[in-house]
């Protein structure tokens, strides 16, 4: 591994999908308050769901990758090219849930809306609107398998979740060259950590969106209640925006962060608004027990000990010590 290694960044992809839709809103092609009845009428069971509800995980539509049928199909052939329609089909008849509920289906539906509105591929829109303008030369998106010139820079990635019966045969195996068609606009991008930080700085710095859409991107719902909140607090520490996450902890203060995962990789970024520091980290495994946040804290404490950054301000509502 080296600084030029390519990593599957998983659900860090979701913010890209949100930005595409928010850019289209700014150009008056759509509103994030539009319902699926307008753009995807082939799914009448979700006719009242808005684009915003897809993006902030309050649609109630369950995630296809937790469905036994999907897991069994993936295990049979890890090189299957899963279409968007097939992925959505795994939950087409599954009852909706209430409140905040994390679902990759939301972002596959969002990908479908991007393509319906633009009459173009999601991949072309992604490259044209984000990857090329930001000169992200080490960031790639394919809806299926990646070519050798990309995968030759990718470490092996190991699946170690031992609690999914359908995937028991994959435990301990390298799944890095398997299809990413199951993740698509919900988690299919690969990149270097350097390009991750360039992207995150542009995202949080407002370079990609107009002020109205930037505010929409950062509008939060509580991951506890699913209700809108102005900001996170020590009492309600995690809020989901439109593909972004704000967290407030005693150790970090209030930060923007996201941990994405595929079957063999994890990628996390943490943006500290008080200092402008961005930490991007990746690891080549997906385990049952995830201690990635401890690694992020270790990196942060190392930067503090070398006085490369200043301590984060105490979160609002935290008593001084």
N, C-alpha and C positions, 0 to 999 in steps of 0.2 A: 504494500500500500504506500502511496505517496500523495502529495498535494494535488496531483492531477487525476487521482482516482475518481471514477464515476460511481455515484450511489443512487439507489432507488429512494426517492424522498417521500414516497407514500402520500399521505393526506396533506402534506404541505402544498400539494397540487390544488387543493380546494380553493385557496385564495386566488389562484390564477383564474379559475372558472368564475368566481365571483366578480373579479375585476373585468373580465370580458363582458359580463352582463351589465355591470354598472357603467361601463363605457358605452354600451349600446343604449342604455337608458339616457345618458347624457346627450346622445345624438338623436334622441326622440324616436328610436325604433321600438321601444317597449317601455313599460314601467315595471318596477319590481313588485308593484301591487297588482299586476295582471295575474289572473288565475290560469290554471292549466286548461280550463275549458277554452281559452282563446288560442293557446299555442300548441297544446297536445290533446285535442279532443278525443283521441283514440283511447284515452284513459278516463272514462266518465266517472269511475269510482273516486277519482281525486279532483273532480271538476272545480271544487271550491278552494283548493290549495293554491296559495300565491307563490310567486317566485321567491319572495322574501322568506316565506316559511320553509321553502326548500333550503335556502342558503343558511338560515339560522337554526336549522334542525328542529323546527316546531311543526312540521307538516304531519307528523304521526305515521308517515309511511315507513314501514320497517325495512331493515337493511337486508339485501339479497344474500350477502356473504355469510350470514348466520343461518341460512336455510339449509337443512340437511340435503335437499336435492342439489343445490349448487355445489356444496362441499363434495358430495359423491361424484358429481360430474367432473369437477376439477381433479379429484384424485385419480379418476380413470384415465384422463389424458391432460397432463399439465401443459400441453402445447395447443390446446383448443383455442380457437379464435372466437371468444364470446362477443356476440354483437350486443349493442345497447339494448335492443328489444328483448333479447334472450335474458339478459341480466334483470331487467325490470320485470320480465315475466315470472321470475321466481317468487315475487311478492304480490303479483297482480290480484290474487284472491285472498291475501292475508289481511286480517282486520287491522285498522289503524290503532295507534296508541295515543295517549294524551300527554301534554307537557313537552319537555325537552327530551328528544330521543335521537341519538346519533345514528345516522343512516347514510351509507354510501349510495343508496338508491336515489336520494335527493340530488346528488351531484351528477349522476348519470342522466337523470331527467333534465337537469340544468344544461348539461352538454347537448342534449337533444334540442333544447330551446335555442341555444346559440346557433346551431346548424339550421334550425327552422327559420329563424329571423334573418340570418345572413345569406341563406342559400349557399353556404360554403361549409367546408369541413372545419371541425373544431381545431384540428392540428394547424391548418393554414391561418385561421384567425389568431391562434396562440402565437405562432411565429411572426405574423405580420404586426400584431398590436403590441406584443410584449418582448419576446425573445430577441428579435432583430433590433428594435429601437434601443434596448438596453445593452446590446452587444454581448449577449450571454452566449458566448461561443462554445461553452462547455455545458450547455443545458439542451436536453433533447426530449421530444415527445413522439412516441409512436403508439397507435392504438392496439398494437399486437406485440410481436417480438422485435427486438432491436438488432440491427446489423452488427457484424463482427467488429467493425471499426469502433463501435461504442462498447460492446461487451468485452473487448480485449482490455479495456481500461477499468473493468468492473471487478472488484474482489468477489470471491465466492461468498454466498449468503446462505446461512443455515437456519432451517426451521426446527425449533425446539419446543413448540407448544405441545404438551403431552396430554391435553384434556379435550381434544376434538377427535372423537372416535373415527370419523370418516377420513381423517388425515393422519392416522397413527402410522401408516407406512412411510410418511415423509420425515418423521422425527430423526434429526441428525443428518439429514441429507442437504446437499447444495441445491437450492432452487433458483439460483440467480439468473439462469438462462431460460427459465420458464416464461410463459406468456404473461404480459401485464394487461391483456385485454380485459381481464376481470376487474381491473382498477380504473382504467380509462380517465375521464375527467374528474374522478374522485381521488385518484392516487397514482397516475401512470407516468409522471415526469421523472427523469433521471438527470443528475447534475453533479458538479463538483461543489464542495462546501464554499469555495470562493464565489461561484456564481449564485449560490444561495444567499450569501450576505449582500451581494450587489442588488439582487431582487428585493430582499427584505428592506434594505435602506430606501429603495425607490417606493416600495409599498407604503411604509409608515411615514415617509417624508412627503407624501402627497404628490409625487411626480407623475403618477399614472391616472389620477382621477381629479375631477373638479371638486371644489369644496363640498357641494351638496352630496355628491356620491362618496367622498371620503368619509363624511359624517355617517352616511348610511352603512358603509363598510364597518365602521367602528361602533355602530349601535349594538347594544348587548341585550341578550336575555340570560337570566340566571340558569346555570346548568342544574341547579337544585329544583327550581320551581317552574322554569320555562317562561316566567314573566319578564317583561322588559325591566331593565335596571340602568341607572345612569352610569354606574361604574361598579367595579368589584370592591369588596371590603374584607377585612379579616373574618367577618361573620358570614359573608356570602362570597367566597374567594374565587370562584371561577365563572366567567361570563363568556358566552359564545356570540361572536359577531357574525358577519357574512363571510365565513371561511377563515376567520381569525379568532384568536382566543386571548382574553385578558385575564391575568391572575394577580391576586394580591396575597403575599405571604410575608411572614415576619422576617424571613431571611433575604428575600429578593426585593421586597417592596412591591410596587405595582409595575407589572411588565406585560409585554405582548409576547406570546409564545405559541408554539405548536409542535406536537410530536406526531410525526407520520410514520406509518409502518406498512410494509408489505409482508409476504410470507417469509422473507429471509433478511430483511433490513429494517433499521429504524433510523430516522433522521429528526433531529430536534433543533429549533432555533429559539433563542431568547433575545428580545430587544429591550434594552433598558432606556426608557425615555429620558431619565434624569441625567444620564451620561452620554447617550448616543451609542453605547457599546452594543454590538451584536455578537452573540456566540452561536456558531453553527457546528453541530457535532453529528457524526454518523457512526453506526456500528453494524457489523455484518452478521446479525442474528436476530431472531424473533423468539424470545423465551416465554415460558409460562409466567414467571415472576419478573416484572420490569423495574429495574432500579436506575433507569436512565436519568431521572431527576437528581439523583445523588451525584452522578458524574457532572451534571451541569453545575451543581452547587460547588463541587470541588474546583472546577475551572474558575468559577466566579470568585471563590475565596483565594485562589492563587493570584488572580489579578489584583484583588484587594491587598494581599500581603506584600505585593511588589509595588503598591501605590500607583498602579496603572489606571485605576478607576477609583472613584470616591464611593463611600457607602451609600446605598439607596436611602432616600428619606423614609422615615417611619410611615407606614400606611395610615391613612386617615382612620381615626377611631382607635388607634393603638396608643396605650398609655406610655409616656416617656419613661426610660429607665436610667 
